[in-house]
Amino acid sequence: MQNHTWELVDLPSGSKPLGCKWILKRKYKADGYIDKYKERLVAKGFKQKEGLDFFDTYSPVTRITSIRVLIAVAALYDLEIHQMDVKTAFLNGELDEEIYMEQPEGFVVLGQEKKSHYVETILRKFKAYDSPPAKTPVDLNLHLAKNKARSTMESEFIALDKAREEAEWLRNFLEDIPCWTKPVPAIMVHCDSQSAIGRAQSSMYNGKSRHIRRRHNTIRQLISSGIISIDYIKLKDNLADPLTKGLSRSSILFVEGNGIKT
């Protein structure tokens, strides 16, 4: 605020704020000892959607998935990664649009404390301030699902179709990498539902849902053309399971030990 780069205001009705994150870095001396700690607050602009949050872009930003794939390829082939960026690029132009960003966590301005979002206030509002701490983030009987399906198999099939989209994109991306072995083999998609796998591999579909039939035809076509392959994974080995439902504490700790945040 001292640099007049942003100011604390109430969010206008209909506006969507961007998230933010503190980037922390250690600067070392020539002898290897820490010289000082540096930090900067950045807005999560990658969460904006083209055509909805903005219409023109002059600085193409790659997908985070693409960066992860390239890092994995570099690690596989023992390659060196060289990163180049203009650190002062944001100083070379003026921003004419108004951008609203969420207030940094733990930030307080004297006289405007009510603008901060406190967990304690939320707990008191919903009468949960005196509730005991939970061992897991989600109750064991709760499930998180965006799609409404009439059966568990249909729900698994919808999720399988979403994974199919990502696998198809990944294979096309690998086709454009010169050092990757050609032809690119089928991308493995793991599924913990044997009924959904059996339905995907079957040439017949007798369901009544039109959207499930369309997904079935698409998945069958990709399997037969060798673009994707579906393999069964046990429920206990499914790392993505804690992201959609409440599981035991041991399962959550196992997932967090593999670098996945629930």
ZIKA-V108464 format. One record per residue. D_FIRST is the distance of its C-alpha to the first C-alpha in whole Angstrom. Layout:
# ZIKA-V108464
((D_FIRST) (D_FIRST))
This chain:
# ZIKA-V108464
((0) (4) (5) (5) (6) (6) (6) (8) (12) (15) (17) (20) (23) (24) (21) (21) (18) (18) (18) (15) (17) (16) (18) (19) (21) (24) (24) (28) (30) (33) (35) (34) (32) (28) (26) (23) (20) (18) (15) (13) (12) (14) (15) (19) (20) (23) (24) (24) (28) (29) (31) (29) (25) (25) (29) (28) (27) (27) (26) (28) (27) (30) (31) (30) (34) (35) (33) (34) (38) (38) (37) (40) (42) (41) (42) (45) (46) (45) (43) (40) (36) (34) (31) (29) (26) (24) (21) (19) (21) (17) (17) (20) (20) (18) (17) (18) (18) (16) (15) (14) (13) (14) (12) (13) (16) (16) (12) (12) (10) (13) (15) (14) (16) (18) (15) (16) (19) (21) (24) (26) (26) (27) (30) (31) (31) (33) (35) (35) (33) (36) (37) (38) (36) (38) (39) (38) (35) (38) (41) (44) (45) (42) (42) (39) (40) (39) (43) (45) (49) (52) (53) (51) (53) (51) (48) (48) (50) (47) (44) (47) (46) (43) (43) (46) (43) (41) (44) (45) (42) (42) (46) (45) (42) (45) (47) (45) (44) (47) (48) (48) (52) (53) (54) (51) (53) (52) (49) (49) (48) (48) (49) (50) (52) (56) (57) (54) (55) (59) (58) (56) (59) (61) (62) (63) (61) (62) (59) (59) (55) (54) (51) (52) (55) (53) (51) (54) (55) (52) (52) (56) (56) (53) (55) (58) (57) (56) (52) (51) (53) (53) (53) (53) (51) (52) (50) (49) (48) (45) (42) (40) (42) (40) (37) (39) (41) (41) (43) (44) (42) (44) (43) (40) (40) (42) (39) (36) (38) (39) (35) (35) (32) (33))
